[in-house]
Amino acid sequence: MKNTPQKAPPSPEPRTVRLPETERITGLCDMTLRRLEEAGKFPRRFKLNPDGGPYGAVAHDYGEVLSWLESRRASREVAA
């Protein structure tokens, strides 16, 4: 029997995830996430406070992160 991953139920409202949670969800470190973002291969983070300066809080869109993860799973099945 094939082990099919379950999709997360749609969120009733938009949700953001900060970097530690994004790292936990993906299993990737911050530097790798940054490189993938720069290459256009991972959803870009956005500032939570536009007036927060260069070191202000940032987050990712939870739905975009889950979609990216699902696309990675799908690519595994295509390559097999």
C-alpha positions as CSV (number, residue, x, y, z in Angstrom):
1,M,0.0,0.0,0.0
2,K,1.4,3.4,-1.0
3,N,1.8,5.9,1.9
4,T,0.1,9.1,0.6
5,P,0.8,12.3,2.5
6,Q,-2.3,14.0,3.8
7,K,-2.9,17.6,2.7
8,A,-3.4,20.2,5.5
9,P,-6.9,21.4,5.7
10,P,-7.4,24.9,4.2
11,S,-7.0,27.6,6.8
12,P,-10.1,29.7,7.4
13,E,-8.0,32.8,7.5
14,P,-4.5,33.7,6.2
15,R,-1.8,32.6,8.6
16,T,1.8,33.7,8.9
17,V,4.7,31.7,10.2
18,R,7.9,33.2,11.6
19,L,11.3,31.8,10.7
20,P,11.7,29.1,13.5
21,E,8.4,27.6,12.5
22,T,9.2,27.8,8.8
23,E,12.5,25.9,9.5
24,R,10.6,23.3,11.5
25,I,8.0,22.8,8.7
26,T,10.6,22.5,5.9
27,G,13.6,21.0,7.7
28,L,15.8,23.7,6.1
29,C,18.0,26.3,7.8
30,D,17.7,30.0,7.4
31,M,20.6,30.3,5.0
32,T,19.2,27.6,2.7
33,L,15.7,29.3,2.8
34,R,17.3,32.6,1.9
35,R,19.2,31.1,-1.1
36,L,16.1,29.4,-2.4
37,E,14.1,32.7,-2.0
38,E,16.8,34.6,-3.9
39,A,16.7,32.0,-6.7
40,G,12.9,32.2,-6.8
41,K,12.5,28.6,-5.7
42,F,10.8,29.3,-2.3
43,P,8.1,31.8,-1.3
44,R,9.6,35.1,-0.2
45,R,9.3,36.3,3.3
46,F,7.6,39.6,4.0
47,K,8.0,42.3,6.7
48,L,5.3,42.3,9.4
49,N,6.0,45.9,10.2
50,P,7.1,48.0,7.1
51,D,8.4,50.7,9.5
52,G,10.5,48.2,11.4
53,G,13.8,49.0,9.7
54,P,16.2,46.5,8.0
55,Y,16.0,44.1,11.0
56,G,12.3,44.1,11.6
57,A,10.2,41.0,12.0
58,V,9.5,38.9,8.9
59,A,7.2,35.9,8.2
60,H,6.2,33.5,5.5
61,D,2.7,32.8,4.3
62,Y,1.8,29.4,5.8
63,G,-0.3,28.4,2.7
64,E,2.6,29.2,0.4
65,V,5.0,27.2,2.5
66,L,2.7,24.2,2.5
67,S,2.2,24.5,-1.3
68,W,5.9,24.5,-1.8
69,L,6.3,21.5,0.4
70,E,3.6,19.6,-1.5
71,S,5.4,20.5,-4.8
72,R,8.6,19.0,-3.4
73,R,6.7,15.8,-2.5
74,A,5.2,15.7,-5.9
75,S,8.6,16.0,-7.6
76,R,9.8,13.0,-5.6
77,E,7.0,10.9,-7.1
78,V,7.7,12.1,-10.6
79,A,11.4,11.3,-10.2
80,A,10.8,7.8,-8.9
